[in-house]
Amino acid sequence: MSIKQVYSTLGGSGGRPLNQGVTEYTTILSSFGSTVTNEDLVTLYFRPNGGAFTNLSVYISANTLDVAGTWRLRVNKANVNNSVSITAATTGTFTDAVSSDTIAANDLINYLYTAGAGTGSATMQHAEIVFNPTTNYRVYAGLNAAGKTAAINYLYTDNANGSGQETDETIVQIKWRLAGTFKKLNCNVVTNTDVAARNLRLRVNAVNGNNVVSITALTTGFFEDTASTDVIVSGDAISFQIDQITAASTLLTAYHCVTFVPSSSTDSGSYGIGWDETSTGQTRFSGIGSSMFAVNLTEANIKTSVAFGWTASKLQVYVPINAASSAASTLDLRVNGVSSALTVSITAATTGEFSDLTNTVTGVSGDVLNYRIVNGGGGVLDTRARGMVMLETQAAAAVKIHPLMLMGVG
């Protein structure tokens, strides 16, 4: 069954600068504000099957470039069809609504930005692309996981950012709201001076899962567990763990990825995770899978365009710190700049998990979505593991869940 999904990359806090006279790369699944000229750091393996990419779009919030730029999809380090031209000195959303690119299992996927010599710069806030998988699955990725010399480090993996690491596992756990199977955990190690082999593993309900990647001592490159699977039920808490490393050594991955296959042919799960701290009385906005690196005071800079009919439900958030004591705080889903019925009320001065498991919101192709976080006043509010289940809908057909349970530590 074909189930469309949105993959989003976010420009980081304040947006990602786009310059003239450069060729740069970024991943399709990340908050990634920095400049990357080494393509190997951002290419992702798609497991276990292929599919087709369409509807590439990019949002530019500021632009003084006197030359046009190009934002395009790359497959196996080669240019393909999906591409947008960013007009000189022009802001707004640039979209390729025509092109399609078919990929095979194990292809490498990333974005390229390039512009000729000139003057000025532009700011990219976010880019989206629609993926229509051959079979019902979704890839989740996290960036820049680093082994720590002082402690075991816990990570999250999501669909739109991925820089979060904590020594407290509860902060990064994602409560997965779909039943299914995780498999093909992999990572790209770019720095490794550790003299011992280390493991990257999946965790289920704070217990080691079956998926585990063994990283050879003093070795960089691609590592994968091709055989193991972890079957989960709705409500299981998912996290990732990287071993403690030897003192004075370094172990760094450019990314880690895992594939999720839902149990039902009408389901497909997508999660995002991020971190956000709001000061007293503050209102902030974030993408539907974003982290602290893409939280914004300007809502227009953070909206995600969805190029298919959709249904959203099961909004949730984890709050580890809550000094907002004056009144309840709020997390809600915004559709075209308007708050929807999908809303979570966060009790004043109370920590823990909060959710809206009752309301459902539907929309159409062309809608733009984001989260809004309203601090109730009185102190800092720290939100983590926020997210929802998002479903593709098709005319005169059954609802199909696409794996967009978008979580945000934020």
Long-range contacts (C-beta under 8 A, 24 or more apart in sequence): 1-136, 1-265, 1-266, 1-400, 2-132, 2-133, 3-132, 3-133, 3-136, 3-268, 3-392, 3-400, 3-401, 3-402, 3-403, 4-130, 4-131, 4-132, 4-307, 4-308, 4-392, 4-402, 5-130, 5-131, 5-132, 5-133, 5-138, 5-268, 5-270, 5-392, 5-402, 5-403, 5-404, 6-128, 6-129, 6-130, 6-131, 6-270, 6-304, 6-306, 6-307, 6-404, 7-128, 7-129, 7-130, 7-131, 7-159, 7-160, 8-126, 8-127, 8-128, 8-159, 8-160, 8-272, 8-287, 8-288, 8-289, 8-290, 8-304, 9-111, 9-126, 9-127, 9-128, 9-160, 10-125, 10-126, 10-160, 10-161, 10-287, 10-290, 10-291, 10-293, 10-294, 10-302, 11-123, 11-124, 11-125, 11-126, 11-294, 12-293, 12-294, 13-292, 13-293, 13-294, 13-295, 13-296, 14-123, 15-61, 15-62, 15-123, 15-124, 15-125, 15-301, 16-123, 16-124, 16-125, 17-121, 17-122, 17-123, 17-124, 18-60, 18-65, 18-69, 18-86, 18-113, 18-115, 18-121, 18-122, 18-123, 18-124, 19-115, 19-121, 20-65, 20-66, 20-67, 20-69, 20-115, 20-116, 20-117, 20-118, 20-119, 20-120, 20-121, 21-115, 21-116, 21-117, 21-118, 22-113, 22-114, 22-115, 23-112, 23-113, 23-114, 24-112, 24-113, 24-114, 25-74, 25-110, 25-111, 25-112, 25-113, 26-110, 26-111, 26-113, 27-110, 27-111, 27-141, 27-143, 27-255, 28-73, 28-109, 28-110, 28-111, 28-127, 28-129, 29-139, 29-140, 29-141, 29-158, 29-159, 29-160, 29-161, 29-162, 30-141, 30-143, 30-160, 30-161, 30-162, 30-163, 31-160, 31-161, 31-162, 31-163, 31-274, 31-290, 31-291, 31-293, 31-294, 32-143, 32-293, 33-293, 39-74, 39-77, 39-110, 39-112, 40-188, 40-190, 40-254, 41-188, 41-190, 41-254, 42-110, 42-111, 42-254, 42-255, 43-74, 43-77, 43-108, 43-109, 43-110, 43-188, 44-108, 44-109, 44-110, 44-139, 44-141, 44-255, 44-257, 45-106, 45-107, 45-108, 45-186, 45-222, 45-224, 45-257, 46-103, 46-105, 46-106, 46-107, 46-109, 46-139, 47-105, 47-106, 47-139, 47-183, 47-184, 47-186, 47-257, 47-259, 48-105, 48-135, 48-137, 48-183, 48-184, 48-259, 48-261, 49-105, 49-133, 49-134, 49-135, 49-137, 50-102, 50-103, 50-104, 50-105, 50-107, 50-133, 50-134, 51-102, 51-103, 51-131, 51-132, 51-133, 51-134, 52-100, 52-101, 52-102, 52-103, 52-131, 52-132, 53-82, 53-100, 53-101, 53-103, 53-109, 53-129, 53-130, 53-131, 53-132, 54-82, 54-99, 54-100, 54-101, 54-129, 54-130, 54-132, 54-307, 55-95, 55-96, 55-97, 55-128, 55-129, 55-130, 55-307, 56-82, 56-83, 56-84, 56-95, 56-96, 56-99, 56-127, 56-128, 56-129, 57-84, 57-93, 57-94, 57-95, 57-96, 57-127, 57-128, 57-129, 57-305, 57-307, 58-84, 58-86, 58-93, 58-94, 58-124, 58-126, 58-127, 59-92, 59-93, 59-94, 59-124, 59-125, 59-126, 59-127, 59-301, 59-303, 60-86, 60-90, 60-91, 60-92, 60-93, 60-94, 60-122, 60-123, 60-124, 60-125, 61-91, 61-123, 61-124, 61-125, 61-298, 61-300, 61-301, 62-91, 62-122, 62-123, 63-88, 63-89, 63-90, 63-91, 63-120, 63-122, 63-123, 64-89, 64-119, 64-120, 64-121, 64-122, 65-89, 65-115, 65-118, 65-119, 65-120, 65-121, 65-122, 66-118, 66-119, 66-120, 67-115, 67-116, 67-117, 67-118, 68-115, 68-116, 69-113, 69-114, 69-115, 69-122, 70-112, 70-113, 70-114, 70-115, 71-111, 71-112, 71-113, 71-124, 71-127, 72-111, 72-112, 72-113, 73-101, 73-109, 73-111, 73-112, 73-129, 74-108, 74-109, 74-110, 74-111, 74-112, 75-101, 75-103, 75-107, 75-108, 75-109, 76-107, 76-108, 77-108, 79-112, 82-129, 86-115, 86-122, 88-118, 89-120, 93-305, 95-305, 97-307, 125-296, 125-301, 125-302, 126-287, 126-294, 126-301, 126-302, 126-303, 126-304, 128-304, 128-305, 128-307, 130-307, 130-308, 135-261, 136-261, 136-262, 136-265, 136-267, 136-268, 137-259, 137-260, 137-261, 137-262, 137-268, 137-403, 138-259, 138-260, 138-268, 138-269, 138-270, 138-402, 138-403, 139-257, 139-258, 139-259, 140-257, 140-258, 140-259, 140-260, 140-270, 140-271, 141-255, 141-256, 141-257, 142-240, 142-255, 142-256, 142-257, 143-254, 143-255, 144-252, 144-253, 144-254, 144-255, 145-187, 145-200, 145-240, 145-242, 145-252, 145-253, 145-255, 145-256, 146-242, 146-250, 146-251, 146-252, 146-253, 147-194, 147-198, 147-242, 147-243, 147-244, 147-245, 147-249, 147-250, 147-251, 147-252, 148-244, 148-245, 149-244, 149-245, 149-246, 149-247, 149-248, 149-249, 150-244, 151-244, 152-241, 152-242, 152-243, 152-244, 153-241, 153-242, 153-244, 154-203, 154-239, 154-240, 154-241, 155-239, 155-240, 155-241, 155-242, 155-256, 156-239, 156-240, 156-273, 156-385, 156-407, 156-409, 157-240, 157-256, 157-257, 157-258, 157-273, 158-271, 158-272, 158-273, 158-274, 158-289, 158-406, 158-407, 159-270, 159-271, 159-272, 159-289, 159-403, 159-404, 159-406, 160-272, 160-274, 160-287, 160-288, 160-289, 160-290, 160-406, 161-272, 161-273, 161-274, 161-289, 161-290, 161-291, 161-293, 161-294, 162-255, 162-273, 162-291, 163-291, 163-293, 164-273, 164-274, 164-275, 164-291, 164-409, 165-242, 168-320, 169-203, 169-206, 169-239, 169-241, 170-318, 170-320, 171-318, 171-320, 171-384, 171-385, 171-409, 172-239, 172-240, 172-273, 172-384, 172-385, 172-409, 173-206, 173-237, 173-238, 173-239, 173-318, 173-385, 174-237, 174-238, 174-239, 174-271, 174-273, 174-385, 174-387, 174-405, 174-407, 175-235, 175-236, 175-237, 175-238, 175-316, 175-353, 175-385, 176-232, 176-234, 176-235, 176-236, 176-237, 176-238, 176-269, 176-271, 176-405, 177-234, 177-235, 177-269, 177-314, 177-316, 177-389, 177-405, 178-234, 178-262, 178-263, 178-267, 178-268, 178-269, 178-389, 178-401, 178-403, 178-405, 179-232, 179-233, 179-234, 179-262, 179-263, 179-264, 179-267, 180-231, 180-232, 180-260, 180-261, 180-262, 180-263, 180-267, 180-269, 181-229, 181-230, 181-231, 181-232, 181-260, 181-261, 181-263, 182-209, 182-211, 182-229, 182-230, 182-232, 182-238, 182-258, 182-259, 182-260, 182-261, 183-211, 183-228, 183-229, 183-230, 183-258, 183-259, 183-261, 184-211, 184-224, 184-225, 184-226, 184-257, 184-258, 184-259, 185-211, 185-212, 185-213, 185-224, 185-225, 185-228, 185-256, 185-257, 185-258, 186-213, 186-222, 186-223, 186-224, 186-225, 186-256, 186-257, 186-258, 187-213, 187-215, 187-222, 187-223, 187-224, 187-253, 187-255, 187-256, 187-257, 188-221, 188-222, 188-253, 188-254, 188-255, 188-256, 189-215, 189-219, 189-220, 189-221, 189-222, 189-223, 189-251, 189-252, 189-253, 189-254, 190-220, 190-252, 190-253, 190-254, 191-220, 191-250, 191-251, 191-252, 192-217, 192-218, 192-219, 192-220, 192-250, 192-251, 192-252, 193-218, 193-249, 193-250, 193-251, 194-218, 194-245, 194-246, 194-249, 194-250, 194-251, 195-246, 195-249, 196-245, 196-246, 198-242, 198-243, 198-245, 198-251, 199-241, 199-242, 199-243, 200-240, 200-241, 200-242, 200-243, 200-253, 200-256, 201-240, 201-241, 202-230, 202-238, 202-240, 202-258, 203-238, 203-239, 203-240, 203-241, 204-230, 204-232, 204-236, 204-237, 204-238, 205-236, 205-237, 206-237, 206-239, 208-241, 211-258, 213-256, 215-251, 260-403, 262-401, 262-403, 264-401, 266-398, 266-399, 266-400, 266-401, 267-400, 267-401, 267-403, 268-392, 268-400, 268-401, 268-402, 268-403, 268-404, 269-389, 269-401, 269-403, 269-404, 269-405, 270-389, 270-390, 270-402, 270-403, 270-404, 270-405, 270-406, 271-387, 271-403, 271-404, 271-405, 271-406, 271-407, 272-387, 272-404, 272-405, 272-406, 272-407, 272-408, 273-384, 273-385, 273-386, 273-387, 273-407, 273-408, 273-409, 273-410, 274-386, 274-407, 274-408, 274-409, 274-410, 275-382, 275-383, 275-384, 275-408, 275-409, 275-410, 276-373, 276-382, 276-383, 276-386, 276-408, 276-409, 276-410, 277-321, 277-380, 277-381, 277-382, 277-383, 278-324, 278-329, 278-373, 278-374, 278-375, 278-380, 278-381, 278-383, 279-375, 279-380, 280-324, 280-326, 280-375, 280-377, 280-378, 280-379, 280-380, 281-326, 281-375, 281-376, 281-377, 282-374, 282-375, 283-372, 283-373, 283-374, 283-375, 284-372, 284-373, 285-334, 285-370, 285-371, 285-372, 285-373, 286-370, 286-371, 286-373, 286-408, 286-410, 287-370, 287-371, 288-333, 288-369, 288-370, 288-371, 288-388, 288-390, 288-404, 288-406, 288-408, 289-387, 289-404, 289-406, 289-407, 289-408, 290-408, 290-410, 291-408, 291-409, 291-410, 292-409, 292-410, 295-373, 295-410, 299-334, 299-337, 299-370, 299-372, 302-370, 303-334, 303-337, 303-368, 303-369, 303-370, 304-368, 304-369, 304-370, 305-366, 305-367, 305-368, 306-363, 306-365, 306-366, 306-367, 306-368, 306-369, 307-365, 307-366, 308-365, 308-392, 308-393, 308-394, 309-362, 309-363, 309-364, 309-365, 309-392, 309-393, 309-394, 309-395, 310-362, 310-363, 310-364, 310-367, 310-390, 310-391, 310-392, 310-393, 311-360, 311-361, 311-362, 311-363, 311-390, 311-391, 311-393, 311-399, 312-340, 312-342, 312-360, 312-361, 312-362, 312-363, 312-369, 312-388, 312-389, 312-390, 312-391, 313-342, 313-357, 313-359, 313-360, 313-361, 313-388, 313-389, 313-391, 314-355, 314-356, 314-357, 314-388, 314-389, 314-405, 315-342, 315-343, 315-344, 315-355, 315-356, 315-359, 315-386, 315-387, 315-388, 316-344, 316-353, 316-354, 316-355, 316-356, 316-357, 316-385, 316-386, 316-387, 316-388, 316-407, 317-344, 317-346, 317-353, 317-354, 317-355, 317-383, 317-384, 317-385, 317-386, 317-387, 317-408, 318-352, 318-353, 318-354, 318-383, 318-384, 318-385, 318-386, 318-409, 319-346, 319-350, 319-351, 319-352, 319-353, 319-354, 319-381, 319-382, 319-383, 319-384, 320-351, 320-382, 320-384, 321-351, 321-380, 321-381, 321-382, 322-346, 322-348, 322-349, 322-350, 322-351, 322-379, 322-381, 322-382, 323-349, 323-378, 323-379, 323-380, 323-381, 324-348, 324-349, 324-375, 324-376, 324-377, 324-378, 324-379, 324-380, 324-381, 325-349, 325-376, 325-377, 325-378, 325-379, 326-376, 326-377, 326-378, 327-376, 327-377, 327-378, 328-376, 329-373, 329-374, 329-375, 329-376, 329-381, 330-372, 330-373, 330-374, 330-376, 331-371, 331-372, 331-373, 331-374, 331-383, 331-386, 332-371, 332-372, 333-361, 333-369, 333-370, 333-371, 333-388, 334-369, 334-370, 334-371, 334-372, 335-361, 335-363, 335-367, 335-368, 335-369, 336-367, 336-368, 337-368, 339-372, 342-388, 346-376, 346-381, 346-383, 348-376, 348-378, 349-378, 349-379, 362-393, 371-408, 373-410, 383-408, 383-409, 383-410, 384-408, 384-409, 384-410, 385-409, 386-410
